[in-house]
Every structure is written in C-alpha cells, then in structure tokens.
Amino acid sequence: MKSALPKVLQPLAGRPLLAHVIDTARSLGPAAIHVVYGHGGERVREALTGQSGAVEWTLQAQQLGTGHAVLQAIPKVPEDHVALILYGDVPLLSRQTLVQLVALAGPRQVALLTMTVDDPTGYGRIVRDGQGRVQRIVEQKDASPEEQGIRECNTGVIAAPAKMLKRWLEGLKADNSQREYYLTDIIAMAVRDGVGVSPLGCAEAIEALGVNDKVQLAMLESVCRRRAARELMLAGVTIADPARIDVRGRVTHGEDVFIDINVVLEGAVKLGDRVRIGPGCVIRDTEVGDDTQVLPHCVIEGAVIGPSCNIGPFARFRPTSHLSAGVHIGNFVEVKNSTMAGESKANHLSYVGDAQVGARVNIGAGTIIANYDGANKHRTVIEDDVHTGSNSVLVAPITIGAGATVAAGSTVANQVPAGKLTIARARQTTIDGWTRPTKQK
C-alpha cells in the first residue's frame, strides 16, 4: 500500500477494511470470531479493540502462508463446529453470500466460494474434472499454461468442518514456488478423503475482490459509494447525483429528504423529514431536524440541529452544539459547544463558543465570544431577546441580561444589565488641523 498504515486499517467508506469484515462475520451470529494478525500487528489490535466488538486475537509470529495462518487459530475452534475463513482485506462480501456458503458446509462437506473474472491474472484457478466436480486449486505461479486459461478463480473463502480442517492443516507442505503453506491445498486433500467440495459462485466478482494497492482501494470505495446511494434512493431520498455522494457511516432519514452534489456523510447521521442538504457539505455524527435547510459548503460535526433551522452557507459546527427550532446560522459563522434557543440568529461572520444563548437573540455581524483566556475555556450566558451590535467582543465569563443591547464595536468584560444599552468603546474624537504625514524623498 506504500503507507505507514497497515493494510487492514486502510479506510473504506470511513472505516478500516478489517472492521467491515468483522462486522459482516458478526452478522452471521458466530460462536466466536478469531483474528490472526502478523508481526507488528499490535497496531491493528489497538485500532480495532472495542470498535468492532469482542474478537479473539491470535498472533502468527512467522508469515508462512494462509494455511499456516489458519493453523494458529484452529486449535481454539471446537471440532463439531464449522469454520468460516475470511480475509481482512476482502471487505465487500455480503451476509447473504456467506449465509449461502455456510449452508453448503457440513460434517463431510467443504464449501468453497469462487468467482469468474475476465482477467484471472494473479488468482488461483479452480480445477474441475470432466463431470464438473472441483478437484483442486492451483496458484498462478504453479499453474500450467492450460490451467492459466481458466477463468473461474479462488476467492480464498472457505467453510469447512473444523475436525477435518485441523487434520488437513497439519498435513500441509510448503513444496511450491512460494515455499508457503497454502490453505488452498486442503481442497485436494478433501477430494482425496472423499469429502465433498461444494462451490458457490459469487453473483458479482467485485464482492470477493481484495485490496492490494490504492487503485484497488479506490475501486472498492466507488462500489461502496454506489451501494450507499442506491440504498438511500430506494428508501425515498432524492440524491442529485448518485456518483457524487459519500456515505461513510450510517444514515437514517425521514421522508422527502434532498441531498445535493458532493455531500459527505460520516458516522451516525440522522436527517428529519424534508431536510435539504446543499452541495459540498460535510456532516458528521449529527442530527438535523424536520424542515431544516443546510445551504452549501457547511461543515457540521457532533451537533443537534432542531427543526425549521436555516444553516449556512459556509457555516461550521464543532461538537456538542445544539440548536432549537427556527435558529438561523449564516455565512462564516462558527458554533462550538453551545446551545441556541428558538428563533435566535447569527447571520454573518461570528463565533459562538461555550455559550448558552437564549431565544430571539440577534448576534450582529462580526460578534465573537472570547471564551479562551490562554489556559481555560469559560462560559457565556446570553439571555432572551438580546441584540449585540456589529463587531462586538463578549469576554467570558459573562452574562448578558434579557433584552439588553450591546452597542456596535463594544468590548464588554463585565455583566451587562437586562433591558439596557451598554456601550464599551473608545469615544470618537476629531482633531482639527491634523495633517497626514508625507513620505520623505
């Protein structure tokens, strides 16, 4: 991958490749999930511990092939179980496909997932006999010219009875061009032992494709994008262009939602009825209420936005901000860790940080809340019906009383009484006879 990040931690639709595989495995209701990781894989454990639920980790100290990897974990699997073998860099296998595969396995039956591709280069080939029965799998480097022409390929995904799988794994030999213990060799062993091999072809080859470079990663990302857009549209969401939306998490929504182009939805996003999301927005871990409109190029993270709000364009929300119904947040306004009650407005060029803002408050253009003293953050309380004039600075901690007006250009650092006009700015003075300096030659 030419990256400092381990391959199975490379992000796909906003989550590590391995997390997709673990979640799909968990959807089958298994008795246990075992992850075999290699030397230096502690970073993988640290990244995924707790993120994808409980799994059992097994170290493969030497990388001696896929068969050797499975051999490390198989002693933990009871002999009367069926073992399903998946790969951390094959993230798009569906639950439906795996349910069908596992159903084909039994006490004396191995199930093998195959795929048919136009260009089989690099894949192991499925070798069948004259009656169409699977006989063995031959790797690309060990295949004859005739075998290299086979288009049915091995995906590596196998469901097998654990008791027999243990015996076959212990009998693997590294007599191949790679000097590795191939998991694929167990197919020939099963045939030798009179155990049936039931192949299941993928409906779509893309489902079983792995990731070995950034080109393949981008290809799978486009598949995820299409799938997510299709699911949303089938559920009633209007998407301006399905090719220009990225869903990197879980989206829930009401009716008649509209999403414009180049929108990115990350984490847990909830969109209410009749929500409209303008082009170029990034929304992460956020709830947007009914009838709210988010105008173009807003970045919203960790917020709860109430119904009938109007947001943007070019607004930013940082985590733990909460807007009540009918709030307006305009262009180049940032809201962070603040609450704003119903019908309040901050329409231009303002910063609202660590504040409790009441109802029907109008925050004038250029108003900022100075919440940080260089070491600590402080809270500001702005009560109902307050108006702040343009270019005001409210120095926290401070309370602005209900109905107060702060004059334009004021810097207020003391409590502002309710219902009164407060002016905190230098007195304007005009000097007669003053001459602007001239530049000396």
C-alpha positions as CSV (number, residue, x, y, z in Angstrom):
1,M,0.0,0.0,0.0
2,K,3.1,2.3,0.3
3,S,1.7,3.6,3.5
4,A,2.7,3.7,7.2
5,L,-0.8,2.5,8.0
6,P,-1.2,-1.4,8.0
7,K,-3.3,-2.6,5.0
8,V,-6.3,-3.8,7.0
9,L,-6.5,-0.4,8.7
10,Q,-6.8,1.4,5.4
11,P,-10.1,3.3,5.4
12,L,-13.0,2.2,3.2
13,A,-16.2,4.2,3.5
14,G,-14.7,5.8,6.6
15,R,-13.9,2.6,8.4
16,P,-10.9,0.2,8.4
17,L,-11.1,-2.7,5.9
18,L,-10.9,-5.2,8.7
19,A,-13.8,-3.6,10.6
20,H,-16.1,-4.3,7.6
21,V,-15.0,-8.0,7.6
22,I,-15.6,-8.4,11.3
23,D,-19.0,-6.7,11.2
24,T,-20.1,-9.0,8.3
25,A,-18.9,-12.0,10.2
26,R,-20.7,-10.9,13.3
27,S,-24.0,-10.6,11.4
28,L,-23.9,-14.4,10.9
29,G,-24.2,-14.9,14.7
30,P,-21.0,-17.0,15.1
31,A,-19.9,-18.7,18.3
32,A,-16.6,-16.8,18.1
33,I,-14.6,-14.6,15.8
34,H,-10.8,-15.1,15.6
35,V,-8.5,-12.6,14.0
36,V,-5.0,-13.8,13.0
37,Y,-2.5,-11.0,12.9
38,G,1.1,-10.9,11.9
39,H,4.4,-9.5,13.3
40,G,3.9,-5.8,14.1
41,G,0.1,-6.2,14.1
42,E,-0.3,-4.8,17.6
43,R,-1.3,-1.6,15.9
44,V,-4.2,-3.4,14.3
45,R,-5.3,-4.7,17.7
46,E,-5.1,-1.3,19.3
47,A,-7.1,0.3,16.5
48,L,-9.9,-2.2,16.5
49,T,-10.2,-3.2,20.1
50,G,-13.7,-2.2,21.2
51,Q,-14.5,-0.7,17.8
52,S,-15.9,-3.9,16.3
53,G,-17.0,-5.8,19.4
54,A,-15.2,-8.7,21.1
55,V,-12.9,-10.8,19.0
56,E,-10.2,-13.3,19.9
57,W,-6.7,-12.3,18.6
58,T,-4.1,-14.9,17.6
59,L,-0.5,-14.0,16.6
60,Q,1.1,-15.5,13.6
61,A,4.7,-14.9,14.5
62,Q,6.1,-16.0,11.2
63,Q,4.3,-15.3,7.9
64,L,4.4,-18.8,6.3
65,G,1.3,-18.6,4.2
66,T,-2.5,-18.7,4.5
67,G,-2.7,-22.3,5.7
68,H,-0.1,-21.6,8.4
69,A,-2.2,-18.5,9.5
70,V,-5.4,-20.6,9.9
71,L,-3.4,-23.2,11.7
72,Q,-2.6,-20.7,14.5
73,A,-6.3,-20.2,15.4
74,I,-7.9,-23.5,14.6
75,P,-7.0,-25.2,17.9
76,K,-9.4,-22.7,19.6
77,V,-12.3,-23.9,17.4
78,P,-14.4,-26.9,18.7
79,E,-14.2,-29.9,16.4
80,D,-18.0,-30.1,16.0
81,H,-18.1,-26.5,14.6
82,V,-17.9,-25.3,11.0
83,A,-15.1,-22.9,10.5
84,L,-15.6,-20.0,8.0
85,I,-12.4,-18.4,6.8
86,L,-12.4,-14.8,5.7
87,Y,-9.8,-12.2,4.8
88,G,-9.1,-8.9,6.4
89,D,-8.5,-7.2,3.0
90,V,-11.7,-8.6,1.3
91,P,-14.3,-6.2,2.8
92,L,-17.3,-6.3,0.5
93,L,-18.6,-9.9,0.9
94,S,-22.3,-9.7,1.8
95,R,-24.1,-11.5,4.6
96,Q,-26.4,-13.1,2.0
97,T,-23.5,-14.7,0.1
98,L,-21.9,-16.0,3.3
99,V,-25.2,-17.5,4.6
100,Q,-25.5,-19.4,1.4
101,L,-21.9,-20.6,1.6
102,V,-22.1,-21.8,5.2
103,A,-25.4,-23.6,4.4
104,L,-23.4,-25.8,1.9
105,A,-20.9,-26.9,4.5
106,G,-21.4,-29.9,6.8
107,P,-19.7,-32.7,8.8
108,R,-18.3,-34.1,5.5
109,Q,-18.8,-31.2,3.1
110,V,-16.5,-28.3,2.3
111,A,-18.0,-25.1,0.8
112,L,-15.8,-23.0,-1.5
113,L,-16.5,-19.5,-2.7
114,T,-15.4,-18.9,-6.3
115,M,-15.6,-16.0,-8.8
116,T,-15.5,-15.8,-12.6
117,V,-13.5,-12.9,-13.9
118,D,-12.4,-11.7,-17.4
119,D,-8.8,-11.4,-16.4
120,P,-7.8,-14.1,-13.9
121,T,-4.2,-13.0,-13.6
122,G,-2.9,-13.4,-10.1
123,Y,-5.7,-15.6,-8.8
124,G,-5.6,-19.3,-8.0
125,R,-7.6,-21.3,-10.6
126,I,-10.4,-23.8,-9.8
127,V,-9.6,-27.1,-11.5
128,R,-12.6,-29.3,-12.2
129,D,-12.8,-32.9,-13.6
130,G,-14.8,-33.9,-16.6
131,Q,-18.0,-34.1,-14.6
132,G,-17.5,-30.5,-13.3
133,R,-16.5,-31.5,-9.8
134,V,-13.9,-29.4,-8.1
135,Q,-10.6,-31.3,-7.8
136,R,-8.1,-28.8,-6.6
137,I,-6.9,-25.2,-6.6
138,V,-3.7,-24.2,-8.4
139,E,-2.0,-21.0,-7.7
140,Q,-1.0,-18.7,-10.6
141,K,2.8,-19.3,-10.2
142,D,2.3,-23.1,-10.1
143,A,-0.3,-23.3,-12.9
144,S,0.3,-24.8,-16.3
145,P,-0.4,-22.7,-19.5
146,E,-3.7,-24.6,-19.9
147,E,-4.7,-24.0,-16.2
148,Q,-3.8,-20.3,-16.5
149,G,-6.6,-20.1,-19.1
150,I,-9.2,-21.0,-16.5
151,R,-11.4,-18.0,-15.6
152,E,-13.1,-19.5,-12.5
153,C,-10.9,-18.3,-9.6
154,N,-10.4,-18.9,-6.0
155,T,-11.5,-16.3,-3.5
156,G,-9.9,-18.0,-0.6
157,V,-13.2,-18.0,1.4
158,I,-13.9,-21.5,2.7
159,A,-16.4,-23.0,5.1
160,A,-15.2,-26.4,6.4
161,P,-15.8,-28.9,9.3
162,A,-13.3,-27.9,12.0
163,K,-12.4,-31.5,12.8
164,M,-11.2,-32.3,9.3
165,L,-9.8,-28.9,8.7
166,K,-7.4,-29.4,11.7
167,R,-6.2,-32.6,10.2
168,W,-5.7,-31.1,6.7
169,L,-3.9,-28.1,8.0
170,E,-1.4,-30.2,9.9
171,G,-0.7,-32.1,6.7
172,L,0.1,-29.1,4.6
173,K,3.5,-28.9,2.9
174,A,5.4,-25.9,1.5
175,D,6.5,-27.7,-1.7
176,N,5.6,-24.8,-4.1
177,S,7.2,-21.8,-5.7
178,Q,6.5,-19.6,-2.7
179,R,7.7,-22.0,-0.1
180,E,4.5,-21.3,1.8
181,Y,1.7,-23.4,3.3
182,Y,-1.2,-22.8,1.1
183,L,-4.7,-23.0,2.5
184,T,-5.9,-23.9,-1.0
185,D,-4.2,-27.3,-0.8
186,I,-6.9,-28.5,1.6
187,I,-9.3,-28.8,-1.3
188,A,-7.3,-31.5,-2.9
189,M,-7.0,-33.2,0.5
190,A,-10.8,-33.1,0.9
191,V,-11.2,-34.7,-2.5
192,R,-8.6,-37.4,-1.6
193,D,-10.5,-38.1,1.6
194,G,-13.8,-38.5,-0.2
195,V,-15.2,-35.3,1.3
196,G,-17.5,-33.3,-1.0
197,V,-16.5,-29.8,-2.2
198,S,-19.5,-27.6,-3.0
199,P,-18.5,-24.5,-5.0
200,L,-20.6,-21.3,-4.7
201,G,-20.0,-18.7,-7.4
202,C,-20.3,-15.0,-6.4
203,A,-23.1,-13.2,-8.2
204,E,-20.7,-10.3,-8.6
205,A,-17.0,-10.8,-8.7
206,I,-16.4,-7.4,-7.1
207,E,-17.8,-8.8,-3.9
208,A,-14.8,-11.0,-3.4
209,L,-12.1,-8.7,-4.6
210,G,-9.3,-7.9,-2.2
211,V,-7.2,-4.7,-1.7
212,N,-3.5,-4.8,-2.6
213,D,-2.9,-1.2,-3.6
214,K,-4.5,2.3,-3.6
215,V,-6.0,1.8,-7.0
216,Q,-8.0,-1.3,-5.9
217,L,-8.9,0.6,-2.7
218,A,-10.4,3.4,-4.7
219,M,-12.3,0.9,-6.9
220,L,-13.9,-0.6,-3.8
221,E,-14.7,2.8,-2.5
222,S,-16.6,3.6,-5.6
223,V,-18.6,0.3,-5.1
224,C,-19.4,1.4,-1.5
225,R,-20.5,4.8,-2.8
226,R,-22.9,3.3,-5.4
227,R,-24.3,0.8,-2.9
228,A,-25.0,3.5,-0.3
229,A,-26.6,5.9,-2.8
230,R,-28.8,3.2,-4.2
231,E,-30.0,2.2,-0.7
232,L,-30.8,5.8,0.2
233,M,-32.7,6.4,-3.1
234,L,-34.7,3.1,-2.8
235,A,-35.6,4.3,0.7
236,G,-37.0,7.6,-0.7
237,V,-34.1,10.0,-0.5
238,T,-33.6,12.3,-3.5
239,I,-29.9,12.5,-4.5
240,A,-28.9,15.0,-7.1
241,D,-26.1,12.8,-8.5
242,P,-25.5,9.3,-7.0
243,A,-21.9,9.4,-8.2
244,R,-21.2,12.5,-6.1
245,I,-22.2,11.5,-2.6
246,D,-20.0,9.7,0.0
247,V,-21.6,7.9,2.9
248,R,-19.0,6.9,5.4
249,G,-21.2,5.6,8.2
250,R,-24.9,5.0,8.9
251,V,-27.6,7.4,7.7
252,T,-31.2,7.4,8.9
253,H,-33.8,9.7,7.5
254,G,-37.4,10.8,7.2
255,E,-39.4,11.5,4.1
256,D,-38.7,13.8,1.2
257,V,-35.1,14.4,2.0
258,F,-32.9,16.1,-0.7
259,I,-29.1,15.8,-0.9
260,D,-27.2,17.8,-3.4
261,I,-23.9,17.0,-5.1
262,N,-20.5,16.4,-3.3
263,V,-22.0,15.8,0.1
264,V,-20.1,13.7,2.6
265,L,-22.0,12.0,5.4
266,E,-19.8,10.4,8.2
267,G,-20.6,8.4,11.3
268,A,-24.1,8.4,12.6
269,V,-26.2,11.0,10.7
270,K,-30.0,11.4,11.2
271,L,-32.0,13.6,8.8
272,G,-35.6,14.5,9.5
273,D,-38.5,15.0,7.2
274,R,-38.0,17.4,4.3
275,V,-34.4,18.2,5.2
276,R,-32.4,19.7,2.3
277,I,-28.6,19.4,2.2
278,G,-26.8,21.8,-0.2
279,P,-23.8,21.0,-2.3
280,G,-20.3,20.5,-0.7
281,C,-21.5,19.9,2.8
282,V,-19.6,17.6,5.3
283,I,-21.9,16.3,8.1
284,R,-20.6,14.0,10.8
285,D,-22.3,12.4,13.8
286,T,-25.2,14.9,13.6
287,E,-28.9,15.1,13.8
288,V,-30.8,17.5,11.6
289,G,-34.5,18.2,12.4
290,D,-37.5,18.4,10.1
291,D,-37.7,21.2,7.5
292,T,-34.2,22.4,8.2
293,Q,-32.2,23.6,5.2
294,V,-28.4,23.3,5.2
295,L,-27.0,25.6,2.5
296,P,-23.8,24.9,0.5
297,H,-20.4,24.2,2.0
298,C,-21.2,23.8,5.6
299,V,-19.1,21.6,8.0
300,I,-21.2,20.1,10.8
301,E,-19.8,17.8,13.4
302,G,-21.4,16.4,16.6
303,A,-24.3,18.7,16.5
304,V,-28.1,18.5,17.1
305,I,-29.9,20.9,14.8
306,G,-33.6,21.4,15.5
307,P,-36.5,21.7,13.1
308,S,-37.0,24.6,10.7
309,C,-33.5,25.9,11.0
310,N,-31.5,27.7,8.3
311,I,-27.8,26.9,8.2
312,G,-25.1,28.4,6.0
313,P,-23.7,28.8,3.5
314,F,-20.1,28.3,4.8
315,A,-21.1,27.7,8.4
316,R,-19.2,25.5,10.8
317,F,-20.4,23.5,13.8
318,R,-18.0,21.9,16.2
319,P,-19.0,19.1,18.6
320,T,-21.7,19.4,21.3
321,S,-23.7,22.3,19.7
322,H,-27.5,22.2,20.0
323,L,-29.9,24.5,18.1
324,S,-33.6,24.7,18.9
325,A,-36.3,25.3,16.4
326,G,-36.1,28.2,13.9
327,V,-32.5,29.2,14.5
328,H,-30.6,30.9,11.7
329,I,-26.8,30.4,11.4
330,G,-25.4,32.3,8.4
331,N,-22.2,32.5,6.3
332,F,-18.8,32.3,8.0
333,V,-20.3,31.7,11.5
334,E,-18.8,29.1,13.8
335,V,-20.7,27.5,16.7
336,K,-18.9,25.3,19.2
337,N,-20.1,23.6,22.4
338,S,-23.1,26.0,22.6
339,T,-26.8,26.0,22.8
340,M,-29.1,28.4,21.0
341,A,-32.8,28.7,21.8
342,G,-35.6,29.1,19.4
343,E,-35.5,31.8,16.7
344,S,-32.1,33.2,17.6
345,K,-29.9,34.4,14.7
346,A,-26.2,34.7,14.0
347,N,-26.2,35.6,10.3
348,H,-22.7,36.7,9.5
349,L,-19.1,36.4,10.5
350,S,-19.5,35.4,14.1
351,Y,-18.0,33.0,16.6
352,V,-20.3,31.5,19.3
353,G,-18.2,29.3,21.6
354,D,-19.0,27.8,25.0
355,A,-22.2,29.8,25.2
356,Q,-25.8,29.4,26.3
357,V,-27.9,31.6,24.0
358,G,-31.5,32.3,24.8
359,A,-34.5,32.8,22.5
360,R,-34.9,35.5,19.8
361,V,-31.3,36.7,20.3
362,N,-29.7,38.6,17.4
363,I,-25.9,38.3,17.2
364,G,-24.7,41.0,15.0
365,A,-22.1,40.7,12.2
366,G,-18.6,40.3,13.5
367,T,-19.6,39.5,17.1
368,I,-17.3,37.0,18.8
369,I,-17.4,35.3,22.2
370,A,-13.9,35.4,23.6
371,N,-14.1,32.2,25.6
372,Y,-10.4,31.3,26.0
373,D,-8.0,33.1,28.3
374,G,-5.0,31.2,27.1
375,A,-5.3,28.4,29.6
376,N,-9.0,27.7,30.2
377,K,-12.4,27.9,28.5
378,H,-15.2,30.0,30.1
379,R,-18.9,30.0,29.6
380,T,-21.1,32.9,28.4
381,V,-24.8,33.3,29.1
382,I,-26.8,35.4,26.7
383,E,-30.4,35.7,27.9
384,D,-33.6,36.0,25.8
385,D,-34.1,38.9,23.3
386,V,-30.6,40.2,23.5
387,H,-29.1,42.2,20.5
388,T,-25.4,42.5,20.0
389,G,-24.1,45.2,17.6
390,S,-21.7,44.5,14.8
391,N,-18.0,43.9,15.8
392,S,-18.7,43.3,19.4
393,V,-16.5,41.2,21.7
394,L,-18.1,39.4,24.7
395,V,-15.3,38.4,27.1
396,A,-16.2,35.3,29.0
397,P,-17.2,34.5,31.7
398,I,-20.1,37.0,31.3
399,T,-23.9,37.2,31.4
400,I,-25.8,39.4,29.1
401,G,-29.2,40.2,30.7
402,A,-32.5,39.6,28.9
403,G,-33.5,42.3,26.5
404,A,-30.1,44.0,26.6
405,T,-28.4,45.7,23.7
406,V,-24.7,45.8,23.2
407,A,-23.6,48.7,21.0
408,A,-21.6,48.1,17.9
409,G,-17.9,47.9,18.4
410,S,-18.1,47.3,22.1
411,T,-15.8,45.0,24.1
412,V,-17.7,44.0,27.2
413,A,-16.0,42.2,30.0
414,N,-18.5,42.8,32.9
415,Q,-22.0,41.8,33.4
416,V,-24.5,43.5,31.1
417,P,-27.7,44.5,32.8
418,A,-31.1,43.4,31.4
419,G,-33.1,45.8,29.2
420,K,-30.4,48.5,28.8
421,L,-28.0,49.7,26.1
422,T,-24.4,49.0,27.0
423,I,-21.6,50.9,25.2
424,A,-17.9,49.9,25.8
425,R,-15.8,51.6,23.1
426,A,-13.4,54.5,22.9
427,R,-15.0,57.9,22.4
428,Q,-14.8,59.2,18.9
429,T,-12.6,62.3,18.5
430,T,-11.9,64.5,15.5
431,I,-8.6,66.6,15.6
432,D,-8.7,69.8,13.6
433,G,-5.6,70.9,11.7
434,W,-4.2,67.4,11.6
435,T,-2.0,66.6,8.5
436,R,-1.3,63.2,7.2
437,P,2.5,62.5,7.1
438,T,4.2,62.5,3.8
439,K,6.9,60.2,2.6
440,Q,10.3,61.9,2.6
441,K,12.3,61.7,-0.7
